[in-house]
Amino acid sequence: MKVEVERQPQGVSTLRIELPPDEVRKEWDAIAGNYSRYARIPGYRPGKAPRQVVEKKFRKEIQDELTQKLVSRSYHQAVEQEQLRVVSLTNLEDVEFGDDRSMRFRATVVTAPEFELPDYKNIPIELPSAEVTDEEIDAAIERLREQAADFADVTDRPLAMEDFAVIDFTGAIDGVAISEIVPDASKNLHGGKKFWLRVAPDNFLPRFAEQIVGMNSGETRSVQVDFPADFPVNELAGRRADYAVTITEIKQKVLPPIDDALAEKLLPGKTLADLRHTVAHNLEHEKEHELERAKESQIVRYLHERISFDLPPALLTQETRRALNELVHRNRERGVPDEMLKNKEKELVEGAGSLAAHRLKTNFILHRIAEQEKIEVTRAEIDQAIRERASHFGVTAEKMRKELEQNERLNGLAEELVLGKTLDFLKANVSVAPSVESASASQPTA
């Protein structure tokens, strides 16, 4: 097999591949032989038609099958022969057969950037202490106490700051309901019934809370809201709205005492000492995850700072599109309306571009380290990952594998596992120094 590689800018390479007549003829004869055995040709019994008659009638079919078989196989052989780090095949074209039964075609690929790896073993990192303090346990229990709070009715005084107001309200601008002006915007801009609002400065709409302080239960008041010029909903930006607000109830948060009764409420059958022990265990688990994330972040930053290369534009465009879809989906899950996303389109695209560039560079570096360290993923590891993913989604492993194969995501799963194993390798070989905070805490006092 003859291979010529033409390297072009931006990581693109063209491979001109030519197969010798003997190899092509051998495959042609094997495929034509199958047609001869099973083809039905008028005037001949099955399997008895002369080879030249079969080849003439089914020439296109034989050639198509031959192309499909040889192009894929020889392309992969050529990549291996030339030791190319191909990350994307963009085109296979110009398939030609010579009179001597030779075959040639052209493949266009995107290759990984070339760069030198720094010393990636014993990467120096700083980690905070993993010790859980009494102060952290107290803070966590205080958060649980907030979640266990009761809300008592207030009937003997007007609404005050830090109360919770249950309100009915509707908004309008120049007599037109906001629900008509921006029907697709958040319902909380339109108004609502039995809406709970913590009365605090800058909470909810601009100066809304301040204007309802002093109201009594059952009272109705007109509240003016001046939307800022940079308000994300264009139709409301820079305009004044009038809200008719009725207080239906006034509530006051009542925090329970921190005692065995609180522990019993949160963990039936447990005491306060048990609650503290459980909270400490959960905090330790959280800190372990935080330390792993800190390790990964510092490792990646170390490598990024010491390695520089240009990313293939075609891959960067593709990855940016994927990252943008992820950001939009994540914001929609958080309840951000499409109108607001549209107004932040430039910001989202820039964010997606940065995320895509960081992700691509990280993956290229980790792949090169995996190659250097001969880190590979086994069939057993892929099977285990499929079982875990299937369990997470509540389907059988067979169904999950079939779905991955149908959507051509099996290779992506294998790549994900290789990158994960490479990160684990790097984390296992770091040089850990105590953080400045931890080191200062350990210094003896005078």
Residue pairs with C-beta under 8 A, 6 or more apart in sequence:
1 17
1 18
1 19
1 20
1 23
1 74
1 77
1 78
1 81
2 17
2 18
2 20
3 15
3 16
3 17
3 18
3 78
3 81
3 82
4 15
4 16
5 13
5 14
5 15
5 82
5 84
6 13
6 14
6 15
6 16
7 13
8 14
10 310
10 312
10 313
10 314
11 110
11 111
11 112
11 113
11 310
11 312
11 314
11 315
12 90
12 108
12 109
12 110
12 111
12 312
12 314
13 84
13 108
13 109
13 110
13 111
14 106
14 107
14 108
14 109
15 75
15 78
15 79
15 82
15 84
15 106
15 107
15 108
15 109
16 104
16 106
17 74
17 75
17 78
17 104
17 105
17 106
17 107
18 102
18 103
18 104
19 70
19 74
19 102
19 103
19 104
20 102
21 98
21 100
21 101
21 102
23 70
24 66
24 70
24 97
24 101
24 102
24 103
25 101
27 66
27 69
27 70
28 62
28 66
28 101
31 62
31 65
31 66
31 69
32 51
32 54
32 55
32 58
32 62
35 54
35 55
35 58
35 61
35 62
36 47
36 49
36 51
36 54
37 46
37 47
38 46
38 47
39 46
39 49
39 54
39 57
39 58
40 46
41 49
41 53
41 54
41 57
44 53
55 62
63 97
66 103
67 95
67 103
70 103
71 92
71 95
71 105
75 89
75 92
75 107
78 107
79 86
79 109
84 109
84 111
85 111
85 112
86 109
86 110
86 111
86 112
87 110
87 111
87 112
87 312
87 315
88 109
88 110
88 312
88 314
88 315
89 107
89 108
89 109
90 108
90 109
90 110
90 314
91 106
91 107
91 108
92 105
92 106
92 107
93 105
93 106
93 108
94 104
94 105
94 106
95 103
95 104
95 105
96 103
96 104
96 105
97 103
98 104
110 312
110 314
110 315
111 312
112 364
112 367
112 368
113 309
113 310
113 311
113 312
113 364
114 309
115 307
115 308
115 309
115 364
115 368
116 307
117 307
117 365
117 368
117 369
117 372
118 303
118 306
118 307
120 303
120 369
120 426
120 429
121 429
122 429
122 430
122 431
123 298
123 299
123 302
123 303
123 426
123 429
123 430
123 431
124 302
124 430
124 431
124 433
125 294
125 295
125 298
125 299
125 302
125 430
125 431
125 432
125 433
126 298
126 432
126 433
126 434
126 435
126 436
127 291
127 294
127 295
127 432
127 434
127 435
127 438
128 290
128 291
128 294
128 435
128 437
128 438
129 434
129 435
129 437
129 438
129 441
130 284
130 287
130 288
130 291
132 280
132 283
132 284
132 287
136 283
137 276
137 279
137 280
137 283
140 279
140 282
140 283
141 258
141 275
141 276
141 279
142 258
144 262
144 266
144 275
144 279
145 255
145 256
145 258
145 262
146 255
148 256
148 262
148 265
148 266
149 253
149 254
149 255
149 256
150 253
150 254
150 256
151 164
151 251
151 252
151 253
151 254
152 251
152 252
152 254
153 249
153 250
153 251
154 163
154 217
154 250
154 251
154 252
155 217
155 250
158 213
158 214
158 215
158 216
158 250
159 165
159 199
159 212
159 213
159 214
159 215
159 216
159 247
159 250
160 199
160 213
161 199
161 200
161 201
161 209
161 213
162 198
162 199
162 200
162 253
163 199
163 250
163 251
163 252
164 196
164 197
164 198
164 199
164 250
164 251
164 252
164 253
165 196
165 197
165 199
165 212
165 215
165 247
165 249
165 250
165 251
166 194
166 195
166 196
166 197
166 247
166 248
166 249
166 250
166 251
167 192
167 194
167 195
167 197
167 212
167 245
167 246
167 247
167 248
168 191
168 192
168 193
168 194
168 195
168 245
168 246
168 248
169 191
169 192
169 195
169 223
169 243
169 244
169 245
169 246
170 177
170 190
170 191
170 243
170 244
171 177
171 178
171 179
171 189
171 190
171 191
171 225
171 241
171 242
171 243
172 178
172 241
172 242
172 243
173 181
173 236
173 239
173 240
173 241
173 242
177 190
178 185
178 189
178 190
178 191
178 236
178 241
179 190
179 191
181 235
181 236
182 189
182 190
182 233
182 235
182 236
182 339
184 337
184 338
184 339
185 233
185 235
185 236
185 337
185 339
186 335
186 337
188 195
188 204
189 205
189 233
189 236
191 243
194 248
196 251
197 203
197 204
197 208
197 209
199 209
199 212
199 213
200 209
201 209
201 210
202 209
203 209
205 225
205 243
206 225
206 226
206 227
206 228
207 225
207 226
208 223
208 225
208 243
211 221
211 223
211 224
212 221
212 223
212 245
212 247
215 221
215 245
215 247
216 247
216 250
217 247
217 248
217 249
217 250
218 246
218 247
218 248
219 246
219 247
220 244
220 245
220 246
220 247
221 244
221 245
222 242
222 243
222 244
222 245
223 242
223 243
223 244
223 245
224 240
224 241
224 242
224 243
225 240
225 241
225 242
225 243
226 239
226 240
227 233
227 236
227 237
227 238
227 239
227 240
227 241
228 237
228 238
229 237
229 238
230 237
231 237
231 238
232 339
232 340
232 343
232 344
233 339
233 340
233 343
234 339
234 343
256 262
256 265
258 272
259 272
260 271
260 272
262 272
262 275
263 270
263 271
263 272
263 274
263 275
264 270
264 271
266 275
267 274
267 275
267 278
270 278
292 427
295 427
295 430
296 423
296 427
299 423
299 426
299 427
299 430
300 362
303 362
303 365
304 358
304 361
304 362
304 365
307 361
307 365
309 361
309 364
311 357
311 360
311 361
311 364
315 360
316 353
316 356
316 357
316 360
319 356
319 357
319 359
319 360
320 349
320 352
320 353
320 356
321 352
322 356
323 351
323 352
323 353
323 355
323 356
323 359
324 348
324 349
324 352
326 352
327 348
327 351
327 352
327 355
328 341
328 348
331 341
331 348
332 338
332 341
341 348
363 415
363 419
366 418
366 419
366 422
366 423
367 418
367 419
367 422
369 375
369 422
369 425
369 426
370 376
370 418
370 419
370 421
370 422
373 422
373 425
375 418
375 421
375 422
375 425
376 418
377 414
377 417
377 418
377 421
381 417
382 410
382 413
382 414
382 417
383 397
385 413
385 416
385 417
386 397
386 400
386 401
386 404
386 413
387 397
387 400
389 400
389 413
390 396
390 397
390 399
390 400
393 400
401 410
403 409
404 410
404 413
434 442
